[in-house]
Structures are given as C-alpha cells and as structure tokens.
Amino acid sequence: MYNKIRFLAIIFLMSHYSFSQEGIPVYSDYLSDNYYLIHPSMAGAANCAKIRLTGRKQWFDQKDAPELQTLSFNGKVGEKAGAGFILFNDKNGYHSQKGIKLTYAYHLMFSRDEIDLNQLSFGISGGLIQSQLDETAFLQSGDFDPIIDGTVVQKDSYFNVDFGISYNFLDFYAHATVKNAIETRRNIYTEYESDNLRKFLFSAGYVFGNSDQILWEPSVLFQLVDQTKEKSIDLNLKAYKNLDFGRVWGGLSYRRSFDGAEYLDGNTISKQKLQYITPIVGVNFDQFMVAYTYSQLSGAVKFDNGGYHQITLGIDLFCKPVKYDCNCPAIN
C-alpha cells in the first residue's frame, strides 16, 4: 500500500513538473500591474507604455532553488494597435529555460468620446524558448544509468504561440488567453514529456469605491492545463489609496488547486491540494512603480518552510494627457 501511495504522489508531482517548463510560469506577478505578462491582448491597452522588471526567488536556504527573472515592455503603436516583448530566464534545479516573446495586439474602442472606456482587444504572441537540462551532476562516481549521459548539458529550442482577448469596460475587465496553442515536441525529456503544453487562462475583476478615499479591486484567475485537466484558481483582493505623490496599494491573493496528491500520514491516507497565500504591497511615484510580493505555501507536506520573494520595478512612458473616466488602475 505504501508503494502505491508513493507512486501516486510521484505521478502527481511529475504531472505538475511536466508543465512547469512551458514558458513563463504563471505566478502572482500579474498582480503587480503586469497583466501583459500573461495576457497578450493587454499589449498597448493602457494609456501609458509600460516597462516591468521582475525577480523571483524561492527557498533562499536551498541550493538550486527555483528562480525567475522577466523583462517586459508594451505600448501603443498608432491609434488602434499595440506591441510588446518579454524576455525571461527561468531556473528550477537542473532544469532551466530562457526565451523571448513578441506580441501584437489590436484594440477596438466603442466609446463615444476619449474619456469613456469601452475597449475590446485581441492579441497574439510568438515565442522562441530554449529548454536546458544539466546532466553533469546527475551521476556520482560508480553510478550508471544508460539513459543519462552524465557529461553533457542537453539543449532544445522550440517555437510556440499564445493568443487572447480582453474586454475593459469602465471599472470592469475580463481576459481569456490560450498559452502554448501549438503542440510542440521537445527532445530533451524523451518519452516522459507530452507535446501538448496548452494552458487556458480566464480572469476577471471589478474596481469599486471612491477615488478620493480607497478603491477596492476583487478579481479571480482560473487556470486549466489541457493535457492533464489540472485546474487551479486565484482569489484576489487589492486596495488602492491615491496620495499627493502618487498611489500606494496592497493586496492578498489565495491560490488553490482542484487536484490533490495522496500521501501516507502515519497509518492513514491523506490528500493535499496545492495552496498558498500571497500578500503584495506596492507604490507608484510619478511614472515609477515598485512592488514586493511574498508567497507562503501551506499544507502538511512541504519541501521547505521558507517563502517565495519577488520584487517588481516599473516605469510608465509616453502617457496620454487625458485619462479615462473610470476606476481602472491597469488602464489609467
């Protein structure tokens, strides 16, 4: 029975890992005024061009712990188009990936004037990603495995496409995106890897309150992995306060998976679902933005008690002099 439970847990973890190298992982960094990072239709949707730099590190006291860095830029091109790019470097133990994504978006404005927000957006990103597997530290002296060379760093590059749609209407927004729409086979992980890395993202939110006092923004993000049917949901709440020098804001995000892994807890079989809590704080000063995010994993079975830290730095450029008449922080 113990071997069966351990096998089920390993299969569950392998299914999660097989999709951890699918391009840019979907963490909570989109909440740092960075919806373009996960939704290509948001390229050029705002009235400012945006540069965002993020750095994420997990488990500082663990060797080869996961880390991620991204650099993104997006802005308007003409009256109805937007464009952008994303550079990223993702490392997880012996596995790493780096790549670039280029984005084009088209925006249809249904407003009667320049200050009413009623915008439907379409976007597509093409990405070139290189995956890498470092086998040089796999084998110890005397060990032998016919599958593992032990002296090489395997590399393989592939191309894929994301596309999505966004709708921003006054204080309401909704997004839908298909990541890795093309079935792609990489030869780096042999027969254990599926050629279907497709993932579906759906998010929506609403901002309410008085702009002279505090604005509240509840939102939700739903994820579905096509191949394994794994599902998870983010429940978010952010608050904004406008001040003389700019804006301060903070929030809380709770992520929970719908799928769980069984494990042996003494003489009983227990089941644990992925879940973690993420507080976030940020400040906008003139055209500059800085934010800090901390994620804490919860549950009985954890690799480490340490959390995940992330810093986001941003600059807004080429802003339109007239803002939309709405409570819409991601657009204004």
MILUMDREN-333171 format. One record per residue (C-alpha): x, y, z. Coordinates in pm, 1 decimal, decimal comma. Layout:
N
SITE        x        y        z
SITE        X        Y        Z
...
This chain:
332
SITE        x        y        z
SITE      0,0      0,0      0,0
SITE    282,9    241,2     89,8
SITE    445,6    187,0   -251,6
SITE    114,3    255,8   -421,9
SITE     65,5    581,2   -229,6
SITE    420,1    689,0   -303,2
SITE    371,2    606,6   -672,0
SITE     53,9    817,6   -688,9
SITE    228,1   1110,6   -521,7
SITE    523,2   1086,9   -760,8
SITE    291,8   1075,4  -1062,6
SITE    107,5   1383,6   -934,2
SITE    430,9   1575,1   -882,2
SITE    562,7   1467,2  -1223,4
SITE    245,3   1591,9  -1389,2
SITE    293,8   1930,1  -1221,1
SITE    659,6   1941,8  -1319,2
SITE    597,3   1840,2  -1681,0
SITE    414,0   2168,7  -1727,4
SITE    644,1   2385,6  -1516,4
SITE    872,5   2426,3  -1818,0
SITE    604,6   2555,3  -2055,3
SITE    736,7   2908,0  -2097,0
SITE    681,8   3174,8  -1834,0
SITE    522,6   3015,7  -1524,4
SITE    200,1   3176,4  -1404,2
SITE    273,3   3304,3  -1054,0
SITE    116,9   3610,7   -887,8
SITE    338,0   3868,4  -1063,3
SITE     49,1   3973,7  -1288,4
SITE    -95,8   4149,8   -982,6
SITE    199,3   4394,2   -987,7
SITE     32,6   4595,6  -1264,5
SITE    160,3   4341,1  -1516,6
SITE   -136,7   4172,7  -1683,9
SITE     52,3   4182,7  -2013,4
SITE    285,5   3915,0  -1873,8
SITE      6,8   3653,5  -1900,2
SITE   -241,7   3813,4  -2143,8
SITE   -101,2   3921,2  -2485,6
SITE   -418,4   4117,8  -2561,0
SITE   -312,3   4371,2  -2295,5
SITE    -16,8   4491,8  -2506,2
SITE    -78,7   4864,0  -2560,8
SITE   -418,6   4854,1  -2389,5
SITE   -324,6   5115,2  -2127,5
SITE   -278,2   5486,4  -2187,7
SITE     95,5   5454,4  -2098,9
SITE    373,3   5235,9  -2233,9
SITE    497,7   5008,6  -1953,8
SITE    836,9   4862,5  -1867,5
SITE    832,1   4594,9  -1597,0
SITE   1128,9   4407,9  -1445,6
SITE   1064,1   4120,8  -1203,4
SITE   1290,0   3897,5   -998,9
SITE   1154,4   3596,6   -809,5
SITE   1343,3   3364,9   -574,4
SITE   1221,0   3064,4   -375,8
SITE   1373,1   2894,7    -70,5
SITE   1683,8   3107,2    -11,6
SITE   1838,0   2839,1    210,6
SITE   1809,7   2567,2    -57,0
SITE   2064,5   2503,5   -329,2
SITE   1937,0   2528,1   -689,7
SITE   1601,6   2663,1   -570,7
SITE   1359,5   2789,4   -838,7
SITE   1407,9   3146,1   -959,3
SITE   1263,3   3357,0  -1238,5
SITE   1352,7   3690,0  -1399,4
SITE   1141,2   3872,3  -1658,1
SITE   1175,1   4197,2  -1850,4
SITE    873,0   4321,5  -2044,4
SITE    776,1   4626,8  -2246,5
SITE    446,1   4707,1  -2413,9
SITE    282,7   5016,5  -2557,8
SITE     60,7   5158,9  -2826,6
SITE    155,1   5159,1  -3194,4
SITE    -70,1   5411,6  -3363,5
SITE   -431,9   5459,6  -3258,0
SITE   -559,1   5101,3  -3254,2
SITE   -256,9   4872,0  -3227,9
SITE    -20,0   4767,2  -2953,1
SITE    308,8   4579,0  -2941,9
SITE    544,8   4441,2  -2682,6
SITE    813,9   4192,9  -2593,0
SITE    904,9   3974,0  -2295,7
SITE   1248,3   3836,2  -2207,5
SITE   1263,3   3569,6  -1937,9
SITE   1501,2   3333,1  -1759,8
SITE   1352,7   3051,8  -1550,5
SITE   1560,3   2804,6  -1348,1
SITE   1448,1   2508,4  -1139,3
SITE   1727,8   2282,5  -1017,0
SITE   1892,5   2107,1  -1311,4
SITE   1625,0   2239,0  -1546,4
SITE   1619,8   2587,6  -1693,9
SITE   1463,9   2776,8  -1979,8
SITE   1506,4   3116,6  -2136,1
SITE   1329,2   3285,8  -2419,7
SITE   1170,5   3583,5  -2586,0
SITE    810,1   3660,1  -2679,2
SITE    698,8   3921,4  -2933,8
SITE    341,8   4048,7  -2922,4
SITE     98,7   4230,0  -3148,7
SITE   -242,7   4346,3  -3027,3
SITE   -537,2   4522,2  -3187,9
SITE   -782,1   4735,7  -2989,3
SITE  -1137,8   4825,8  -3084,0
SITE  -1275,2   5125,0  -2895,8
SITE  -1655,1   5151,5  -2876,1
SITE  -1657,7   5468,5  -2663,4
SITE  -1841,4   5782,8  -2769,5
SITE  -1553,5   6005,5  -2657,3
SITE  -1192,3   5986,5  -2538,0
SITE  -1264,6   5953,0  -2165,3
SITE  -1516,2   5665,0  -2170,0
SITE  -1352,1   5322,9  -2158,0
SITE  -1519,9   5052,4  -2366,2
SITE  -1242,1   4856,2  -2534,3
SITE  -1223,1   4508,9  -2689,3
SITE   -868,8   4382,7  -2750,6
SITE   -713,1   4090,9  -2937,3
SITE   -350,1   3983,2  -2901,4
SITE   -106,6   3719,0  -3021,5
SITE    247,0   3639,4  -2904,2
SITE    509,6   3430,3  -3077,3
SITE    779,0   3290,1  -2851,8
SITE   1113,8   3119,3  -2902,1
SITE   1212,7   2919,7  -2593,5
SITE   1525,2   2719,1  -2518,8
SITE   1497,7   2441,4  -2257,7
SITE   1809,9   2309,7  -2089,8
SITE   1880,6   2000,3  -1880,2
SITE   2215,9   1987,1  -1697,0
SITE   2311,8   1619,8  -1656,9
SITE   2667,7   1682,9  -1540,4
SITE   2579,2   1645,7  -1171,2
SITE   2332,6   1356,0  -1206,7
SITE   2570,5   1064,3  -1167,1
SITE   2801,6   1007,7   -873,1
SITE   3118,6    801,3   -901,1
SITE   3036,7    439,8   -970,8
SITE   2674,3    504,5  -1069,5
SITE   2546,5    406,0  -1412,7
SITE   2226,6    479,8  -1598,3
SITE   2202,5    405,2  -1973,8
SITE   1957,3    693,0  -2025,7
SITE   2173,7    957,2  -1858,6
SITE   2499,0   1058,7  -2021,2
SITE   2618,5   1248,5  -1717,6
SITE   2869,4   1461,7  -1908,0
SITE   2652,6   1688,9  -2121,2
SITE   2407,8   1977,4  -2093,0
SITE   2113,2   1894,6  -2316,9
SITE   1950,2   2185,1  -2500,1
SITE   1648,5   2206,8  -2724,1
SITE   1463,2   2508,0  -2866,9
SITE   1103,7   2534,0  -2978,9
SITE    852,6   2789,8  -3102,7
SITE    502,8   2841,6  -2969,2
SITE    215,7   3087,4  -2977,6
SITE    -13,6   3249,1  -2719,5
SITE   -329,7   3432,9  -2813,8
SITE   -605,2   3600,4  -2616,8
SITE   -886,2   3850,9  -2588,0
SITE   -955,4   4125,9  -2330,9
SITE  -1252,8   4346,2  -2259,3
SITE  -1224,8   4662,4  -2049,1
SITE  -1547,6   4847,6  -1975,3
SITE  -1521,9   5132,4  -1724,2
SITE  -1444,6   4964,9  -1387,5
SITE  -1483,9   4604,9  -1515,4
SITE  -1234,8   4386,8  -1703,6
SITE  -1214,1   4029,5  -1830,8
SITE   -940,5   3833,1  -2009,8
SITE   -911,7   3492,8  -2177,2
SITE   -582,6   3351,3  -2306,5
SITE   -458,1   3028,0  -2460,4
SITE    -91,0   2969,3  -2381,0
SITE    120,2   2735,8  -2596,4
SITE   -152,9   2683,9  -2854,0
SITE     68,9   2475,9  -3086,2
SITE    150,4   2114,9  -2999,4
SITE    529,8   2101,7  -2976,1
SITE    755,8   1805,4  -2908,5
SITE   1087,6   1873,9  -2737,7
SITE   1351,4   1601,8  -2746,3
SITE   1511,7   1698,5  -2417,9
SITE   1283,3   1497,4  -2185,3
SITE   1233,9   1187,3  -2408,1
SITE    910,1    993,2  -2381,8
SITE    808,2   1135,2  -2044,0
SITE    701,2   1469,1  -2186,0
SITE    378,5   1541,8  -2368,7
SITE    381,3   1752,7  -2683,5
SITE     69,3   1931,4  -2554,1
SITE    172,7   2221,6  -2327,9
SITE   -152,9   2409,2  -2381,5
SITE   -298,3   2603,8  -2090,6
SITE   -617,1   2812,3  -2066,7
SITE   -636,9   3126,5  -1851,5
SITE   -953,9   3316,9  -1760,7
SITE   -951,4   3623,7  -1536,3
SITE  -1195,0   3897,8  -1441,2
SITE  -1221,3   4177,7  -1188,9
SITE  -1407,3   4489,9  -1086,2
SITE  -1290,1   4810,7   -915,5
SITE  -1526,8   4999,1   -687,1
SITE  -1509,1   5272,6   -425,8
SITE  -1430,2   5642,6   -410,6
SITE  -1110,1   5754,2   -585,1
SITE  -1067,5   6022,6   -315,4
SITE  -1065,7   5755,4    -44,4
SITE   -993,5   5384,0   -105,5
SITE  -1052,0   5178,2   -420,1
SITE  -1119,2   4803,9   -386,4
SITE  -1046,7   4551,7   -660,6
SITE  -1163,2   4191,8   -621,9
SITE  -1052,5   3962,6   -905,3
SITE  -1020,3   3598,0   -997,6
SITE   -787,9   3393,3  -1220,5
SITE   -873,8   3038,8  -1333,9
SITE   -618,2   2806,7  -1495,3
SITE   -673,6   2479,4  -1681,2
SITE   -397,6   2255,2  -1818,8
SITE   -529,2   2088,3  -2133,0
SITE   -335,1   1760,4  -2123,5
SITE   -384,5   1664,9  -1757,0
SITE   -703,1   1865,1  -1685,7
SITE   -537,0   2012,8  -1376,4
SITE   -723,5   2320,0  -1252,4
SITE   -647,1   2597,6  -1007,8
SITE   -799,8   2928,1   -905,8
SITE   -666,9   3258,3   -766,7
SITE   -893,3   3468,8   -544,9
SITE   -751,7   3821,4   -516,5
SITE   -835,0   4143,8   -337,7
SITE   -638,0   4467,3   -382,3
SITE   -684,0   4813,1   -232,3
SITE   -557,2   5148,2   -369,5
SITE   -510,7   5483,4   -199,8
SITE   -431,6   5796,0   -402,6
SITE   -192,2   6040,7   -236,4
SITE    -27,5   6368,9   -333,1
SITE    288,7   6198,7   -462,3
SITE    114,1   5907,8   -638,6
SITE    -56,3   5591,2   -518,2
SITE      3,6   5320,8   -256,3
SITE   -163,6   4984,6   -283,4
SITE   -164,0   4636,8   -140,3
SITE   -349,1   4311,5   -168,7
SITE   -387,1   3947,2    -85,2
SITE   -406,1   3650,4   -321,5
SITE   -509,0   3293,2   -240,2
SITE   -433,1   3013,6   -488,3
SITE   -578,5   2664,8   -459,5
SITE   -569,1   2369,0   -695,6
SITE   -870,2   2148,8   -757,3
SITE   -647,7   1839,5   -774,2
SITE   -467,3   1674,5   -484,5
SITE   -192,5   1421,3   -414,5
SITE   -238,5   1134,0   -170,5
SITE     28,1   1067,3     90,9
SITE     73,2    838,6    391,0
SITE     16,6   1017,5    722,3
SITE    102,3    759,9    987,0
SITE   -137,2    474,1    924,4
SITE   -390,3    679,2    731,7
SITE   -406,9    807,5    376,1
SITE   -437,2   1184,6    345,8
SITE   -480,7   1411,1     47,2
SITE   -325,7   1752,4     -3,1
SITE   -403,2   2020,3   -258,8
SITE   -165,4   2291,7   -369,4
SITE   -246,6   2615,8   -192,0
SITE    -56,3   2927,5    -97,7
SITE   -125,1   3280,0     23,2
SITE     40,8   3583,9   -133,2
SITE     39,3   3931,3     22,1
SITE    160,2   4213,1   -201,9
SITE    242,6   4581,1   -146,2
SITE    335,3   4849,8   -397,2
SITE    374,5   5220,3   -458,4
SITE    350,6   5442,4   -767,1
SITE    558,8   5760,2   -756,2
SITE    519,0   5979,7  -1061,8
SITE    599,1   5743,5  -1352,4
SITE    783,7   5489,3  -1135,1
SITE    647,3   5177,1   -966,6
SITE    793,0   4930,4   -714,7
SITE    621,4   4627,7   -559,9
SITE    709,3   4341,4   -327,8
SITE    534,7   4003,4   -326,5
SITE    568,1   3721,6    -73,3
SITE    410,5   3377,8   -119,2
SITE    375,6   3120,1    158,9
SITE    290,1   2759,0     77,5
SITE     50,9   2586,5    318,8
SITE    -18,0   2222,1    386,4
SITE    121,5   1927,9    582,3
SITE    375,2   1823,2    316,7
SITE    619,2   2097,9    217,0
SITE    970,5   2098,2     75,9
SITE   1070,0   2390,3    299,3
SITE    911,3   2638,0    540,1
SITE   1059,0   2937,4    356,6
SITE    851,0   3157,6    131,8
SITE    884,4   3292,8   -220,7
SITE   1004,5   3652,2   -262,5
SITE    955,9   3875,9   -562,8
SITE   1048,3   4235,7   -647,7
SITE    889,6   4425,4   -938,5
SITE   1024,5   4754,0  -1075,3
SITE    836,4   4954,9  -1336,6
SITE    840,4   5272,1  -1543,6
SITE    545,8   5425,5  -1732,9
SITE    634,2   5615,2  -2050,7
SITE    460,1   5821,8  -2321,8
SITE    139,5   5860,3  -2119,4
SITE   -162,5   6023,2  -2281,9
SITE   -251,9   6357,8  -2118,9
SITE   -620,2   6262,5  -2085,5
SITE   -709,8   5968,4  -1861,1
SITE  -1022,9   5756,0  -1884,1
SITE  -1307,5   5848,6  -1652,6
SITE  -1307,3   5522,0  -1460,4
SITE  -1154,6   5335,1  -1168,6
SITE   -923,7   5122,6  -1381,9
SITE   -565,2   5106,3  -1244,5
SITE   -444,6   4864,6  -1514,3
SITE   -550,7   5108,7  -1790,1
SITE   -505,8   5458,7  -1641,5
